[in-house]
Amino acid sequence: MEYIGTQYRITIDMREQLNKLAYQCLTEFQSYYNCHLSNIKEEKALYQWFLLQSKVLSKKCRKIEKAKEFFCSDGMQSQIDGFEKAVRTGQDLIRYMSRKVLDVDFEDTMFSDWRFLHFHLSDPYRLHPADTRFLERSEYLLIAYVDYLDDSTVYFLQIVPHNKDAWTNDNLIRILADNWPIMMKKYVFEGALTATIKSKDRRLLRKNNINSAVDLGDGRVVIGPGLGVTGIGASTAAELRSMNLGNRVQFIEMSIGENVDAVGELIHWKLQNGQTAYRLKLEKLLNAHTACFQVEGTPAYLGVNQKQFVVADNMEDIIRELALD
């Protein structure tokens, strides 16, 4: 967009630059994890970045809590022990996940609805024959939950057979609500469903991008902590983060557009003093997993304080410079 003042004209499209930044984040993810992401699209890169970021747990040490219903047979104990070690020591957990996790266009409806992750309980030395980034697929899966606001703990719910009923087993959401009521309080409401939703019904609802609650059977219902999907089947949580970030960046652009001459004077001053470009920086704040846009040397009379420049969470350690056109 072009902003015109009395003396200066500035052309800038921060939303486009934001998508380019997200695209670079996705490509750097490939390098960091030595993997290939399928179906990256620059026009959807911001949404895809947030979707990927939510599904793939970063490499860090985490605690484990187990539901009281959690049971592991003797035949699965060594696999569970290996996975627990990987979680507690901060190893790469992608190898235990679905091969589709690296397809940034794939919508995992169980994750979008309930925020449940599933992990293949395979021998850590038995690699998938078609893709050695992953372990061999297993007959049983570990269903686990990681909270959106605090990913320091992996909550083990149950080990279930690897079949289509695993994705719509509403007993799992009941286990989550019963074992960790404080964490789940914000998703639980008084009431009851007027009809019973069976596993096959929930599959059909998800196929048609319809969200549904789960009746806890005690006068309460729970909505999915993943927040469900939009009418086109996109993750609501990832869409909200993408929209929120886009709106915040739009505010920055509007602030520049409302002060074209003041910004122009600053750019002109920098050029006069031998600087070849005026830039907006995306930086990571100290001691926080938060990124912000900060206009270098912004005069106080622009009326933009730094708090209003905070635009994203968990952008990792990526630092980018976005040049004004």
Secondary structure, DSSP 8 states (H G I E B T S, - for coil): -EEE-SS-EEE--HHHHHHHHHHHHHHHHHHHHT---BS--GGGHHHHHHHHHHHS--S---EEEE-TT----GGGHHHHHHHHHHHHTT---GGGS-GGGGBTT---HHHHHH-EEEEE---TT-EETTEEEEE---SEEEEEE--SS-TTEEEEEEEEESSGGGGG-THHHHHHHHH-HHHHGGGEEE---SS---HHHHHHHHHTT----EE-SSSEEE--TT--B-TTS-BHHHHHHHHHHHHHHHHHHHHHHTTHHHHHHHHHHHHHTT----EEEEEE-TTSSEEEEEETT--GGG---GGGGEEEE--TT--EEEE--
